[in-house]
C-alpha cells in the first residue's frame, strides 16, 4: 500500500524559506515520478515541481529559481526547498506519486506566507 506523508509547512514571512518533506512507504521513489502540487483558496490544484525517475526536474514558471525539488532515495523521501517566498505562494501543498498510471496523494501541508 503506497502512502505519502508530508511535513514542514507553516507560517513564514515574505522572503523567507521553508522545506517540505514527503516520506513515502509502499514503493521505491527512485522508480517513480514524484511531484509537488499546490492548491490556493478558490483555485485549482496546480503542478509546482516534478522529479522523474531518472532525476530530471521541471518547475512551473512562477517558482523557477526559487524552489528546488530533490529526493533522498536512501530515506525514500522527496523534498521541496522553497525560498524567496511570496504571499501568492500561500496554499496547501500536496506530494504526488505516479505509479503505473495511478496517482497517489498525501494529506497536504499548509504553507502560509504573511507578515
C-alpha positions as CSV (number, residue, x, y, z in Angstrom):
1,X,0.0,0.0,0.0
2,X,1.5,3.3,-1.1
3,X,1.4,6.1,1.4
4,X,2.7,9.6,1.3
5,X,3.1,11.8,4.4
6,X,4.0,15.5,4.0
7,X,5.5,17.7,6.7
8,X,7.3,21.0,7.0
9,X,4.6,23.5,6.3
10,X,3.9,26.6,8.4
11,X,3.7,30.3,8.6
12,X,6.6,32.3,7.1
13,X,7.2,35.9,6.3
14,X,7.6,37.1,2.7
15,X,11.2,36.5,1.6
16,X,11.6,33.6,4.0
17,X,12.2,29.9,3.3
18,X,10.7,26.5,4.1
19,X,11.5,23.0,3.3
20,X,8.7,20.5,2.8
21,X,9.2,16.8,3.1
22,X,7.3,13.8,1.7
23,X,8.0,10.5,3.3
24,X,6.9,7.6,1.1
25,X,6.2,4.0,2.0
26,X,5.0,1.0,-0.1
27,X,7.1,1.8,-3.1
28,X,10.6,3.0,-4.0
29,X,10.6,6.6,-5.1
30,X,13.6,6.1,-7.4
31,X,11.3,4.0,-9.7
32,X,8.6,6.6,-9.9
33,X,7.8,10.2,-10.9
34,X,7.3,12.4,-7.9
35,X,5.8,15.8,-7.8
36,X,4.6,18.6,-5.6
37,X,1.3,20.3,-6.3
38,X,-0.4,23.2,-4.5
39,X,-3.9,24.5,-4.2
40,X,-4.7,28.0,-3.1
41,X,-8.1,29.0,-1.8
42,X,-10.6,29.3,-4.6
43,X,-8.1,28.0,-7.2
44,X,-7.4,24.7,-9.0
45,X,-4.6,22.4,-7.8
46,X,-1.5,23.2,-9.9
47,X,1.7,21.3,-10.5
48,X,4.6,23.1,-8.9
49,X,7.6,20.8,-9.4
50,X,8.3,17.3,-10.6
51,X,11.2,14.9,-10.5
52,X,11.3,11.9,-12.8
53,X,12.8,8.5,-12.0
54,X,16.0,9.4,-13.9
55,X,16.4,12.6,-11.8
56,X,15.3,15.2,-14.3
57,X,13.3,18.0,-12.8
58,X,11.0,20.6,-14.0
59,X,9.1,23.5,-12.5
60,X,6.1,25.8,-13.1
61,X,7.4,29.2,-14.3
62,X,6.2,31.1,-11.2
63,X,8.7,29.1,-8.9
64,X,11.7,28.7,-11.1
65,X,14.8,29.9,-9.4
66,X,13.1,29.9,-6.0
67,X,12.0,26.3,-5.4
68,X,14.1,23.1,-5.7
69,X,12.7,19.6,-5.7
70,X,15.1,16.8,-4.6
71,X,15.0,13.3,-3.3
72,X,16.9,11.1,-0.9
73,X,16.5,7.6,-2.2
74,X,18.0,6.1,1.0
75,X,15.3,7.8,3.1
76,X,12.6,7.3,0.4
77,X,11.8,11.0,0.9
78,X,11.2,13.8,-1.5
79,X,11.8,17.4,-0.6
80,X,10.7,20.9,-1.8
81,X,13.0,23.6,-0.8
82,X,11.3,26.9,-1.1
83,X,13.0,30.3,-0.8
84,X,12.1,33.9,-1.5
85,X,8.6,33.0,-0.6
86,X,5.8,35.4,-1.7
87,X,2.3,35.9,-0.4
88,X,1.0,34.3,-3.6
89,X,2.7,31.0,-2.6
90,X,0.2,30.6,0.2
91,X,-1.5,27.3,-0.4
92,X,-1.9,23.7,0.7
93,X,1.0,21.7,-0.8
94,X,0.5,18.1,-1.8
95,X,3.0,15.4,-2.5
96,X,2.2,13.2,-5.5
97,X,3.5,9.9,-6.9
98,X,2.6,8.3,-10.2
99,X,3.0,4.6,-10.5
100,X,1.6,2.5,-13.4
101,X,-0.6,5.4,-14.4
102,X,-2.2,5.7,-10.9
103,X,-1.9,8.9,-8.8
104,X,-1.2,8.8,-5.1
105,X,-1.5,11.8,-2.8
106,X,-0.5,12.9,0.6
107,X,-2.8,14.6,3.0
108,X,-1.3,18.1,2.3
109,X,0.5,20.6,4.4
110,X,-0.4,24.2,4.7
111,X,2.1,26.9,3.7
112,X,1.1,30.5,4.7
113,X,3.3,33.4,3.6
114,X,2.3,36.5,5.5
115,X,3.8,39.3,7.6
